[in-house]
Amino acid sequence: MRQLQEGIQLTVIPTTKFKTIRIFIRFSTIHTRLQAVRRTLLTSVLETNSQKYPLQTDLSAKLAELYGASFGMNVSKKGNLHQVNVTLNLVNGKYINDDQILSEGIDFLKEVLFHPNQKAGLFDEETFRLEKENLLDYIASVPEDKQAFASLQLQELYFGKDNAQGIPSFGKISDLKATTNADLMATYQKMLAEDVVDIFVVGDVDETIVYDLFAQWDFPKNSRKQPEMFYTQTLFPEVKECTVKEAVTQAKLNLAYHTDIYYTDEKRYALTVFNGLFGGFPHSKLFMNVREKNSLAYYASSSVDTFRGYLTVQTGIETSNQQKVLDLIQEQLTSLAQGDFTDLAFEQTKAMLKNQILLSLDNAQVLIEMKYLHQWLPTTALDTQAYIDKLMQVSREEVQEIAKQIHLQAVFFLAAEGDMNE
């Protein structure tokens, strides 16, 4: 890692695994309700055109010139952070006898990020209007995906409507409607001036050449401090419950648990194994006992978030089976707390986790995400083998302890109309 300036770092991950070069830039700041929707709209506007490429077709033509390079921007959330992500995939010039493609690709990104299509301090009005309409349509369509809708409703229930953590990474439709072109320009300027910026380049490249190319980028000279990544929430004395009735063919029963285990915690290895046994794999208790043995769910799985101390269970069920499924999920948690799982299932979980990790190393983005976390959270930096060793050392008793400290906090039920007792 090399600092371009305070809060802006460049990391080159040299590897001959890939015939392409992946350039990934992440802007990180605190996630807030307004920033979420405005930064999402900003990604759409910036990736559409620029001063040099005023039409979307101009921008596409440039990507075609770069031997069919792929380019995109999106947003994500991690704990307290809201992230704007910029990705460019280029063919490695060594394979096509073109040693200029890397510098041309980096220049393309510089153009898009630093020279947007603007006039008199505002984004091109037509681009702004169209992209705002597209995003309004997208956010309005999210509830049509009932699984995604249930997950977002559970998040809002668990963290609270007035808490930024209850807001999805793409924000709220009411805030988008109120967003003006001037608001968006202010968001853009704030992102360039204040966000922590992590730049990654993965591929068979010369680190010095890459550094020299990015050193020419003229970011505003400001003090940029890393925000706190983790969001912590106190344990509530009562479980929050919410039921919504809609004309659905399959009901969704989603549960949220408080774990109080974070990425920097040694307990996270045991939590990872616990989740694999609970609902992370096809041999897990939720899958085998709720879905297979009792045929009470179309799907049943669990996932953990070690940046918010949060574990969720997702199920698709018949509305009339709500209480049975709730009871059965609790039974699986209790059985894990009591050590009621076979050595075979325990070892199979570890083997599958190891396999998952080793397979993921063939993905350039996984390598980037690992480096990103190591740089933000240096105490967690482990090489792959050391990480696998930590998982392999998890004991049955440690898994039991995890099961005992997990507390149900929220239940969201998307029920089919007419299938419940009124």
Secondary structure, 3 states (H helix, E strand, C coil): CEEEECCEEEEEEECCCCCEEEEEEEEEEECCHHHHHHHHHHHHHHCCCCCCCCCHHHHHHHHHHCCCCEEEEEEEEECCEEEEEEEEEEECHHHCCCCCHHHHHHHHHHHHHHCCCEECCEECHHHHHHHHHHHHHHHHHHHHCHHHHHHHHHHHHHHCCCCHHHCCCCCCHHHHHHCCHHHHHHHHHHHHHHCEEEEEEEECCCHHHHHHHHCCCCCCCCCCCCCCCCCCCCCCCCCEEEEEEECCCCEEEEEEEECCCCCCCCCHHHHHHHHHHHHHCCCCHHHHHHHHHCCCCCEEEEEEECCCCEEEEEEEECHHHHHHHHHHHHHHHHHHHCCCCCHHHHHHHHHHHHHHHHHHCCCHHHHHHHHHHHHHCHHHCCCHHHHHHHHHCCCHHHHHHHHHHCEEEEEEEEEECCCCCC
